[in-house]
Amino acid sequence: MNGKCFLDSNLIIYAHTDLDLRKQQVAQQVITNEDSVISTQVLQETANILFKKFQFAWPDIQTVLNEAATNNSLHINSASTINDACRFAERYG
């Protein structure tokens, strides 16, 4: 893969659960081998899903979030980011 890869919460979920072993392997490979970026919003979504859907304990969720934040470039969403996203959505539909 060329350039940076943006990680979605689905990748983090598949990497840390056994829902689908093939997807788990692919997700772990992407997370490990790509120059990746993750946002604070993705971390929040991941925590919510791991807690509500998979009943992960909070210390385990914290481990997943810390690994994701440490092993990837972390993008912190700001008001400017949200405004840019709205402009892009309007422009590109």
C-alpha positions, -999 to +999 in steps of 0.1 A: +000+000+000+014+034-009+010+064+015-008+065+047-037+042+057-065+055+078-077+030+103-115+027+109-130+013+141-139-019+122-103-028+116-095-023+153-126-044+163-117-073+139-081-072+151-091-077+187-120-101+184-126-135+169-157-127+149-140-137+117-105-152+119-096-143+083-106-107+088-088-107+121-055-118+104-059-092+076-067-064+102-037-074+123-015-074+092-027-039+081-023-025+116+011-039+119+026-033+085+011-001+071+020+035+078-013+042+095-033+071+110-061+068+136-084+095+149-097+102+184-132+096+170-122+061+159-108+054+194-140+066+210-161+044+186-139+014+193-142+018+231-180+020+228-183-011+206-159-032+226-178-023+258-214-025+246-213-052+220-184-074+232-185-067+270-148-061+272-136-049+306-124-013+308-088-023+315-088-044+283-104-016+263-078+008+277-050-016+265-065-017+230-068+021+228-033+027+241-018+002+216-038+019+188-028+054+199+009+044+203+014+023+172-003+048+148-001+085+140-029+099+161-051+126+146-069+147+172-102+160+158-108+197+163-135+222+152-113+229+122-112+192+113-150+190+116-155+221+094-132+207+068-151+174+068-184+193+062-169+212+033-155+180+018-189+163+022-207+192+005-182+194-023-179+156-031-213+145-019 
